[in-house]
Amino acid sequence: MEKRLYIETVGCQMNMLDSELVVATLRKQGYVLTNSPDEADTLLFNTCSVREQAENKTYSHLGVLRDLKKQHPEKIIGVMGCMAQNHQHKIFTRAPYVDLIVGPGQLHQIPSMIDKIAAGEGKQIEVSLGRKDGTRDQITRSHESFDPLRDPEMRPTPFQAYVRIQIGCDKFCTYCIVPSVRGPEQGRSPEDILRESRHLAEHGTVEITLVGQTVNSYKATDSNGKLWRLADLLAELQEIEGLERIKFVTNYPKDMTRELLEAVRDLSKVSPYLHVPLQSGSDEVLKRMKRGYTVADYREMMARIREIVPGYAVSSDFIVGFCGETDEDFQKTVELVEECRFKNSFIFKYSEREGTRGADLFIDDIPHHVKQQRNNDLLAIQNRISLEDNQKLIGDTVQVLVEGPSKTALKSGEGIENSHATQLIGRTHCDRIVVFDGNPRQIGKILPVVVYDCHAHTLFGEVVTQECGPELFALG
């Protein structure tokens, strides 16, 4: 008998990949996906604990299901991912109609947990060991969750895919819950990564994005005892037929080595787009965050990138209003954003996370209205920089991987099924968004597009129809 699965995902690329793997596993059990909670036999929420807002969103969505569960007690409701690992039994207390709680390291157990619930064995919980609940080896094993199954229906497009090369983190930044919910840092075997990437390419994947908490810190030993770093992995991935683009996120500033940057420069398929969170432009704040680098270290990294990688683009993350951040500290962040001229920045207001060292050590002493103002100010500065730098690309021809109809086209009812001209959206090699008129048959292709206008976060272009040599293509 056909069973229906509803799954909702919040959070990072890791969570998106986890959902893809869970869906692939449950499809083997006879499940099909549905967009309607009312139709679903099993409802899963893949959660994030990095910010309070993400957790509140999950509890809000669970609250909506209270009446549905009352009317249909046979429906199985599950919480998986980082919030499940972080809150564990608290979820049962706050949402007692939840049946299943499973951490990121136990996702492969979901089918058997569902079977136990359906058989009347009651609520089920499977989570990894805490960072102090065993030896490092025991804790590491409890967080392992590498699964070769894939489900392209869970991806934004069938020709783009995430490939996990690393899980966990050992940086222990004081604001961050990830080391607790994802466990110790461990690199995936290079043989497994290459095998999965070849499989994806054979099935039509054009672009892969390597994901890890600090992806450029990757290291793993192969079956012959050879130590691999990210640069070694990129060189092997470059040789896979069918792959056209390789990206990697998220990076740690101290591990942006010359060797890695030279690989980015020399390997044509590797994107010169580098996402490297800075978080603050103040050494005092960075020290309280326990980021492990100084502003001078970050500046040196930026100088290496400028020296080695032509056509590079760097984006960053910032937390405003961290404990003790003064107006002077914030001004230093503003000045560094002006200096580095990031392609874009993701800016977040600090929210205290239970279980982090920051919650134990520091007082969350910055008023909300100050955090909001700093967020708005920094965003306005970044938007101005993004617009100024995008304007420099007007008249250039960029290579665009076409992802699908634009939001405007979808709202107007023009979709992939429409064989006529429609507005399409795609990304350059440097991850800039480009909107242009085209045909749905172009989706999944890499096309030359000449830029004629821009906004801060979007380029507007026109497909080049005449023959153009590769020397005319800018990286974007």
C-alpha positions as CSV (number, residue, x, y, z in Angstrom):
1,M,0.0,0.0,0.0
2,E,1.3,3.4,-1.0
3,K,2.3,5.7,2.0
4,R,2.6,9.4,1.8
5,L,5.5,11.6,3.3
6,Y,5.4,15.3,4.0
7,I,8.8,16.8,4.8
8,E,9.8,20.3,5.7
9,T,13.4,21.5,5.9
10,V,14.9,24.6,7.4
11,G,18.6,25.5,7.9
12,C,21.8,25.0,5.9
13,Q,22.9,22.9,2.9
14,M,23.6,20.1,5.3
15,N,19.9,19.9,6.2
16,M,18.9,20.0,2.6
17,L,21.1,17.1,1.8
18,D,20.0,15.2,4.9
19,S,16.4,15.6,3.7
20,E,17.3,14.3,0.3
21,L,18.9,11.2,1.8
22,V,15.9,10.5,4.2
23,V,13.5,10.8,1.3
24,A,15.5,8.4,-0.8
25,T,15.5,5.9,2.1
26,L,11.8,6.1,2.7
27,R,11.0,5.8,-1.0
28,K,12.5,2.3,-0.7
29,Q,9.8,1.7,1.9
30,G,7.1,2.6,-0.5
31,Y,6.6,6.3,0.4
32,V,5.7,9.0,-2.1
33,L,6.1,12.7,-1.4
34,T,3.1,15.0,-0.9
35,N,3.0,18.8,-0.3
36,S,-0.1,18.4,1.9
37,P,0.2,17.6,5.7
38,D,-3.4,16.5,5.6
39,E,-2.6,13.8,3.0
40,A,0.5,12.5,4.7
41,D,0.9,9.4,6.7
42,T,4.2,10.6,8.1
43,L,5.2,14.2,8.6
44,L,8.9,15.0,9.2
45,F,10.5,18.3,10.2
46,N,14.2,18.7,9.5
47,T,15.3,21.4,11.9
48,C,18.0,23.9,12.6
49,S,19.3,25.1,16.0
50,V,21.8,27.7,14.9
51,R,19.3,30.6,15.5
52,E,16.4,30.9,17.9
53,Q,14.1,32.0,15.0
54,A,14.6,28.7,13.2
55,E,13.6,26.8,16.4
56,N,10.6,29.0,17.0
57,K,9.5,28.4,13.4
58,T,9.6,24.7,13.9
59,Y,7.6,24.8,17.2
60,S,5.1,27.1,15.5
61,H,4.6,24.6,12.6
62,L,4.3,21.7,15.1
63,G,1.6,23.7,17.0
64,V,-0.5,23.9,13.8
65,L,-0.5,20.1,13.7
66,R,-1.9,19.6,17.2
67,D,-5.5,19.4,15.9
68,L,-4.6,17.3,12.9
69,K,-3.0,14.7,15.2
70,K,-6.1,14.7,17.4
71,Q,-8.3,13.9,14.4
72,H,-5.9,11.4,12.9
73,P,-3.8,9.8,15.8
74,E,-2.4,7.3,13.3
75,K,-0.4,10.0,11.6
76,I,3.3,9.9,12.6
77,I,5.0,13.2,13.4
78,G,8.8,13.4,13.6
79,V,11.4,16.0,14.4
80,M,14.9,15.3,12.9
81,G,18.1,17.2,12.6
82,C,20.0,19.7,14.8
83,M,17.1,20.8,17.0
84,A,16.2,17.2,17.7
85,Q,19.8,16.5,18.9
86,N,19.9,19.8,20.9
87,H,16.5,19.6,22.6
88,Q,15.9,15.8,22.6
89,H,13.1,15.0,25.2
90,K,12.2,18.7,25.6
91,I,10.4,18.4,22.3
92,F,8.1,15.7,23.7
93,T,7.4,18.0,26.6
94,R,6.6,21.0,24.5
95,A,4.8,19.1,21.7
96,P,3.6,15.8,23.3
97,Y,1.9,14.7,20.1
98,V,5.3,14.3,18.4
99,D,6.1,10.6,17.9
100,L,9.7,10.5,16.7
101,I,12.9,12.5,17.5
102,V,16.1,11.7,15.6
103,G,19.4,13.4,15.5
104,P,21.6,14.1,12.4
105,G,23.7,11.0,13.1
106,Q,20.8,8.5,13.2
107,L,18.8,9.5,10.1
108,H,19.3,6.0,8.6
109,Q,17.2,4.6,11.5
110,I,14.0,6.6,10.6
111,P,12.3,3.7,8.7
112,S,12.7,1.2,11.6
113,M,11.6,3.9,14.1
114,I,8.4,4.6,12.0
115,D,7.7,0.8,11.9
116,K,8.0,0.6,15.7
117,I,5.6,3.5,16.2
118,A,3.1,2.0,13.8
119,A,3.4,-1.4,15.6
120,G,2.3,0.3,18.9
121,E,5.8,0.5,20.6
122,G,5.3,4.1,21.5
123,K,7.4,7.2,21.0
124,Q,10.9,6.7,19.6
125,I,14.1,8.8,20.1
126,E,17.5,8.2,18.7
127,V,20.3,10.8,19.2
128,S,24.1,10.9,19.2
129,L,26.2,11.1,22.3
130,G,27.0,14.5,23.8
131,R,30.5,15.9,23.5
132,K,31.3,14.7,27.1
133,D,29.4,11.4,27.0
134,G,32.2,9.1,25.9
135,T,35.6,8.9,24.2
136,R,36.2,11.0,21.1
137,D,36.0,7.8,19.0
138,Q,32.7,6.7,20.6
139,I,31.2,10.2,20.1
140,T,32.5,10.4,16.5
141,R,30.9,7.0,15.6
142,S,27.6,8.1,17.1
143,H,27.5,11.1,14.7
144,E,28.4,9.2,11.5
145,S,25.6,9.4,8.9
146,F,26.9,9.0,5.3
147,D,24.4,7.5,3.1
148,P,24.9,6.9,-0.7
149,L,21.2,7.1,-1.5
150,R,20.1,10.2,-3.3
151,D,16.7,11.6,-4.3
152,P,16.8,14.3,-7.0
153,E,13.2,15.4,-6.4
154,M,14.4,17.0,-3.1
155,R,16.9,19.2,-4.9
156,P,16.3,22.7,-6.2
157,T,17.2,21.3,-9.7
158,P,18.0,17.8,-10.9
159,F,21.3,18.9,-12.3
160,Q,22.7,20.5,-9.2
161,A,23.6,18.5,-6.0
162,Y,25.2,18.8,-2.7
163,V,28.0,16.3,-1.8
164,R,28.9,16.1,1.9
165,I,32.6,15.7,2.4
166,Q,32.8,16.5,6.1
167,I,30.5,16.5,9.2
168,G,30.9,18.0,12.6
169,C,33.1,20.8,13.8
170,D,35.9,21.2,16.4
171,K,36.1,25.0,16.3
172,F,33.8,25.6,19.3
173,C,33.0,29.2,18.6
174,T,31.2,30.5,21.7
175,Y,28.0,31.5,19.9
176,C,27.6,28.2,17.9
177,I,25.7,25.0,18.8
178,V,27.0,23.0,15.8
179,P,29.8,21.2,17.6
180,S,27.2,19.9,20.1
181,V,24.6,18.8,17.5
182,R,26.8,17.7,14.7
183,G,29.6,16.1,16.7
184,P,33.4,16.0,16.2
185,E,34.9,17.1,12.9
186,Q,35.5,14.1,10.5
187,G,36.3,14.0,6.8
188,R,34.5,11.5,4.6
189,S,36.6,9.0,2.7
190,P,37.8,10.4,-0.6
191,E,36.9,7.2,-2.4
192,D,33.2,7.6,-1.3
193,I,33.1,11.2,-2.3
194,L,34.5,10.5,-5.8
195,R,32.2,7.5,-6.2
196,E,29.2,9.5,-5.3
197,S,30.2,12.4,-7.6
198,R,30.8,10.1,-10.6
199,H,27.3,8.6,-10.0
200,L,25.8,12.1,-9.9
201,A,27.5,13.1,-13.1
202,E,26.4,9.9,-14.9
203,H,22.8,10.8,-14.0
204,G,22.9,14.4,-15.3
205,T,24.4,16.4,-12.5
206,V,26.3,19.4,-14.0
207,E,27.2,21.2,-10.7
208,I,28.2,19.8,-7.3
209,T,28.7,21.8,-4.2
210,L,30.9,20.2,-1.6
211,V,29.6,20.9,1.9
212,G,31.1,20.9,5.4
213,Q,30.9,23.0,8.5
214,T,34.5,24.2,7.7
215,V,34.8,22.6,4.3
216,N,38.3,23.9,3.5
217,S,39.6,22.2,6.7
218,Y,38.8,18.8,5.0
219,K,41.3,16.0,5.6
220,A,40.8,12.3,5.3
221,T,42.9,9.2,4.7
222,D,42.2,6.9,1.8
223,S,42.4,3.1,1.8
224,N,46.1,3.3,0.9
225,G,46.9,5.5,3.9
226,K,47.3,8.7,1.8
227,L,46.2,11.9,3.5
228,W,43.9,14.0,1.3
229,R,43.2,17.7,1.6
230,L,40.6,19.7,-0.2
231,A,43.0,20.7,-3.0
232,D,43.7,17.0,-3.7
233,L,39.9,16.2,-3.8
234,L,39.2,19.1,-6.2
235,A,41.9,17.9,-8.6
236,E,40.3,14.5,-8.8
237,L,36.8,15.9,-9.2
238,Q,38.0,18.1,-12.1
239,E,38.6,14.9,-14.1
240,I,35.0,13.6,-13.8
241,E,33.3,13.7,-17.2
242,G,30.0,15.5,-17.2
243,L,30.7,17.7,-14.2
244,E,31.1,21.4,-15.3
245,R,31.1,23.3,-12.0
246,I,32.4,22.5,-8.5
247,K,31.8,24.8,-5.5
248,F,32.5,24.4,-1.8
249,V,31.0,25.9,1.3
250,T,31.5,27.0,4.1
251,N,35.2,28.0,4.6
252,Y,37.3,28.9,7.6
253,P,39.7,31.8,7.2
254,K,42.8,30.2,8.7
255,D,42.5,27.2,6.4
256,M,42.3,29.2,3.2
257,T,45.8,28.0,2.2
258,R,48.0,29.0,-0.8
259,E,47.8,25.4,-2.0
260,L,44.0,25.5,-2.0
261,L,43.8,28.9,-3.7
262,E,46.2,27.7,-6.4
263,A,43.9,24.7,-7.0
264,V,40.9,27.2,-7.4
265,R,43.0,29.2,-9.9
266,D,44.3,26.2,-11.9
267,L,41.2,24.0,-12.1
268,S,38.7,25.3,-14.6
269,K,35.7,23.6,-13.1
270,V,36.2,25.0,-9.6
271,S,34.3,28.2,-8.9
272,P,36.4,31.2,-7.8
273,Y,33.5,32.0,-5.4
274,L,34.6,31.7,-1.8
275,H,32.3,32.0,1.1
276,V,34.4,32.9,4.2
277,P,32.6,34.1,7.3
278,L,34.3,37.0,9.1
279,Q,31.6,37.5,11.8
280,S,33.1,40.7,13.2
281,G,35.7,43.3,12.3
282,S,36.8,43.7,15.9
283,D,39.6,41.6,17.4
284,E,38.0,42.0,20.9
285,V,34.7,40.5,19.6
286,L,36.4,37.8,17.6
287,K,38.3,36.8,20.8
288,R,35.0,36.5,22.8
289,M,33.6,34.5,19.9
290,K,36.6,32.2,20.0
291,R,37.0,32.4,16.3
292,G,40.7,31.6,16.3
293,Y,41.9,34.4,14.0
294,T,42.4,38.1,14.1
295,V,41.4,40.9,11.7
296,A,45.0,40.9,10.5
297,D,44.8,37.2,9.7
298,Y,41.6,37.8,7.7
299,R,43.3,40.7,5.8
300,E,46.2,38.4,5.0
301,M,43.8,35.8,3.6
302,M,42.1,38.4,1.4
303,A,45.5,39.5,0.1
304,R,46.3,35.9,-0.8
305,I,43.0,35.6,-2.6
306,R,43.6,38.8,-4.6
307,E,47.1,37.7,-5.4
308,I,46.3,34.2,-6.6
309,V,42.7,33.9,-7.9
310,P,41.8,36.1,-10.9
311,G,38.1,37.0,-11.1
312,Y,37.4,35.9,-7.5
313,A,34.3,36.7,-5.5
314,V,34.2,36.5,-1.7
315,S,31.1,36.5,0.4
316,S,30.9,36.6,4.2
317,D,28.8,36.1,7.4
318,F,28.4,38.6,10.2
319,I,26.8,38.5,13.6
320,V,25.9,41.9,15.0
321,G,25.1,42.7,18.6
322,F,27.3,39.9,20.0
323,C,27.9,40.2,23.8
324,G,29.8,43.3,24.7
325,E,29.9,44.7,21.1
326,T,30.4,48.5,21.4
327,D,29.7,51.1,18.8
328,E,33.4,51.2,18.2
329,D,33.5,47.5,17.6
330,F,30.6,47.7,15.1
331,Q,32.3,50.6,13.3
332,K,35.4,48.4,12.8
333,T,33.1,45.8,11.2
334,V,31.7,48.5,8.9
335,E,35.2,49.6,7.9
336,L,36.3,46.1,7.1
337,V,33.2,45.5,4.9
338,E,34.1,48.7,3.0
339,E,37.7,47.4,2.6
340,C,37.0,43.9,1.6
341,R,34.0,44.7,-0.7
342,F,32.3,41.3,-0.3
343,K,30.0,40.1,-3.2
344,N,27.3,39.7,-0.6
345,S,27.0,39.2,3.2
346,F,24.7,37.2,5.3
347,I,24.0,39.3,8.4
348,F,22.4,38.0,11.6
349,K,21.5,39.5,14.9
350,Y,23.0,37.6,17.8
351,S,20.7,35.3,19.7
352,E,21.9,33.4,22.7
353,R,21.8,29.6,22.3
354,E,21.4,27.4,25.3
355,G,24.3,24.9,25.4
356,T,26.9,27.2,23.9
357,R,29.9,28.6,25.8
358,G,28.7,32.1,25.0
359,A,25.5,31.5,27.0
360,D,27.6,30.4,30.0
361,L,30.4,33.0,29.8
362,F,28.8,36.2,28.6
363,I,25.7,38.4,29.2
364,D,23.5,39.1,26.1
365,D,23.7,42.8,26.9
366,I,23.0,44.5,23.5
367,P,19.4,45.7,23.3
368,H,17.3,44.3,20.5
369,H,16.7,47.7,18.9
370,V,20.5,48.3,18.8
371,K,21.0,44.9,17.1
372,Q,18.3,45.7,14.6
373,Q,19.8,49.1,13.8
374,R,23.3,47.6,13.3
375,N,21.8,44.9,11.1
376,N,20.0,47.4,9.0
377,D,23.1,49.7,8.7
378,L,25.5,46.9,7.7
379,L,23.0,45.5,5.2
380,A,22.6,48.9,3.6
381,I,26.4,49.3,3.3
382,Q,26.7,45.8,1.8
383,N,23.9,46.4,-0.6
384,R,25.5,49.6,-1.9
385,I,28.8,47.7,-2.4
386,S,27.1,44.8,-4.2
387,L,25.3,47.3,-6.5
388,E,28.5,49.2,-7.3
389,D,30.4,46.1,-8.1
390,N,27.6,44.6,-10.2
391,Q,27.4,47.8,-12.2
392,K,31.0,47.2,-13.3
393,L,29.8,44.0,-15.0
394,I,27.4,45.8,-17.3
395,G,28.5,45.1,-20.9
396,D,30.4,41.9,-19.9
397,T,29.4,38.4,-21.1
398,V,29.1,35.9,-18.3
399,Q,28.6,32.1,-18.4
400,V,25.3,31.2,-16.7
401,L,24.1,27.8,-15.5
402,V,20.4,28.1,-16.2
403,E,18.4,26.9,-13.1
404,G,14.8,27.4,-14.2
405,P,12.0,30.0,-14.5
406,S,12.4,33.1,-12.4
407,K,10.1,33.9,-9.5
408,T,8.4,36.4,-11.7
409,A,7.7,33.8,-14.4
410,L,6.4,31.3,-11.9
411,K,4.1,33.8,-10.4
412,S,2.7,34.7,-13.8
413,G,2.1,31.0,-14.5
414,E,5.0,30.5,-16.9
415,G,6.7,27.3,-15.8
416,I,8.9,24.6,-17.2
417,E,5.9,23.0,-19.0
418,N,5.6,26.2,-21.1
419,S,7.6,25.6,-24.2
420,H,7.5,29.3,-25.2
421,A,9.8,32.1,-24.2
422,T,9.9,32.9,-20.6
423,Q,12.0,34.6,-18.0
424,L,14.8,32.4,-16.7
425,I,17.2,32.6,-13.8
426,G,20.7,31.2,-13.4
427,R,24.1,31.7,-11.8
428,T,27.5,32.7,-13.0
429,H,30.7,30.8,-12.1
430,C,31.1,33.3,-9.2
431,D,27.5,32.6,-8.0
432,R,26.0,35.9,-9.2
433,I,22.3,35.6,-10.0
434,V,21.3,36.4,-13.6
435,V,17.8,36.9,-15.0
436,F,17.2,36.8,-18.7
437,D,14.6,35.9,-21.3
438,G,15.0,32.4,-22.8
439,N,13.3,29.1,-23.4
440,P,12.7,26.2,-20.9
441,R,14.8,23.9,-23.2
442,Q,17.8,25.9,-22.0
443,I,17.3,24.9,-18.4
444,G,20.4,22.9,-17.2
445,K,22.6,24.4,-19.9
446,I,25.5,26.8,-19.5
447,L,24.9,29.8,-21.7
448,P,26.8,33.0,-22.5
449,V,24.7,36.0,-21.3
450,V,25.6,39.7,-21.9
451,V,24.7,41.9,-18.8
452,Y,22.8,45.1,-19.6
453,D,21.4,46.1,-16.2
454,C,21.6,45.1,-12.5
455,H,20.3,45.4,-9.0
456,A,22.4,44.9,-5.8
457,H,21.7,41.1,-5.9
458,T,20.7,40.4,-9.5
459,L,22.2,40.9,-13.0
460,F,19.9,41.3,-16.0
461,G,21.1,40.0,-19.3
462,E,20.4,38.7,-22.8
463,V,21.6,35.4,-24.2
464,V,24.4,35.7,-26.7
465,T,23.2,34.1,-30.0
466,Q,26.3,34.5,-32.1
467,E,29.4,32.3,-31.9
468,C,31.8,33.6,-29.2
469,G,35.2,32.4,-28.3
470,P,35.9,31.6,-24.6
471,E,38.2,34.6,-24.3
472,L,35.1,36.8,-24.4
473,F,33.5,35.2,-21.4
474,A,34.0,36.9,-18.0
475,L,33.8,34.8,-14.9
476,G,31.1,37.0,-13.2
